[in-house]
Amino acid sequence: MTYPNLKQSVWLLVLYILIAFGLTILIDIIGAIIDEPLLEYDYFSGFLSLASFILILCYISHRTDWAWADMLPLAIKNIDYDWRMWLSVGLSIFGLGIVLTELYNAVIFVLPMPEVFQDIFHQSVGKQTSYLSALFGAVVIAPLTEEVVFRGVILKGLLAHYTQNRAIIWSAILFGLIHLNPWQFPVSFILGLVFAYWVIQTGSLWPAILGHALNNFLATTFLHFDVPGFPVSEDFNVVVHNPWWLNVCGPILAVLGVWWFYQVAKREEADQLEVGVDLAETSRYDN
């Protein structure tokens, strides 16, 4: 039976969280012993995330007898798509970013964020950490590690047990839950749907990795710099709406980008069929 099914996916994420917390506690204890605030150092949270990722891949390899090559190449297959695919990813993310900003505003209006969670965000991606450190964790480490786990291992397993739509939805729900807070869940869930769709369409993690990285880059940059016309409050509970014209453009850009991606992916599939490429092995997640 293909690993993981839904129950196994949940337990895999529980283990992932426990590993991350365990490493954090261990580093905190070591810091206390040597009298150094190790967790406050720039780049440290990113390296902790990377260490957790490596350990969870070790577990998956042991649990399934998969070689590392069976997991990691999922992220480097079929990247020979033309420039239109990458442009459609960017267009989708820009549009979704606008729409999801207003969705986040709605969540904050209904459920204000406590100070303790605001401090966590400020320390991880906000102005309490350096811009380069925030980029390292949010734009480099997070997209690579999360896409391999969620759209690589978990989505692949769920597709073997459920219909495509159910697998996409469940993988997106799990992606939202792993953030461990209700304020990121709606945004992460919607992005998870889009990323899973892209992976299934292409058989490659690269569109999802690029989209994930671009989304996090925009969010991190807006938190660190004052962009004229797009004010961002350091108090996450202060609702700041986008300009009306931007909110009009957002859904249009998002729909256009996703539609364009579908058209380009479909054209690539047709081109590969013409030259006799076996799509079941090289460009789809059907196994």
Secondary structure, 3 states (H helix, E strand, C coil): CCCCCHHHHHHHHHHHHHHHHHHHHHHHHHHHHHCCCHHHCCCHHHHHHHHHHHHHHHHHHHHHCCCHHHHHHHHCCCCCCCHHHHHHHHHHHHHHHHHHHHHHHHHHHHCCCCHHHHHHHHHHCCCCCCHHHHHHHHHHHHHHHHHHHHHHHHHHHHHCCCCHHHHHHHHHHHHHHCCCCCCCHHHHHHHHHHHHHHHHHHCCCHHHHHHHHHHHHHHHHHHHCCECCECCCCCCCCCCCCCHHHHHHHHHHHHHHHHHHHHHHHHHHHHHHHCCCCHHHHCCCCC
